[in-house]
Amino acid sequence: MGEKPTAAFVLSLLGGIFIFLVGILVAAVAGMVGSVPGVPGGSANMLTIIGVIGIVNGLLVMVFGVLIYMKPQQHVVWGVLVIVFSIVSLFDTFGGFIIGLILGLIGGILGAVWKPPAPMQPGMMPPMPPSMPPQ
C-alpha cells in the first residue's frame, strides 16, 4: 500500500464543493428572479444556464479530485484538470466566491506535483537495533 496525495484530494474536493454550492445559489436566484413579474425572462434564463454550468463545473472538480486519490498513478492529469476547471469556475460562479478557486488551484497543483514514494530496495531496510543483554 503506497502513499496517496491526500492533501490534494481534500483541497480539490473542498474547492469543488464551494464551486458547486455557488452554482446552486446562482441557479436558485435565477429561478426567483424569473418568477418576479415585470422582469424580462431572458436574463433569468441566462443566469439559470450559468448556474447549471457552475454546478457541472463544481461536480467535475470534485470528481477529478477523487480521481487524484483513487488513481494516483495518473495524478498529473487529474491535477491539471482540477486546475483548468477551477480557473473556468472564475467565469461562471466567480470561482465559488474565490474560495473554491483558491482551494481548487492549491489542490490541483499539489496533485500535479505530488511524487509517489520510492519503493524500498531489499537491502535498504533499516538495521535492527541491538538487543539488550539479559540481566
Secondary structure as UniProt FT lines:
FT   HELIX           6..34
FT   TURN            37..38
FT   HELIX           41..70
FT   HELIX           72..74
FT   HELIX           75..92
FT   HELIX           94..97
FT   HELIX           99..113
FT   HELIX           122..124
//
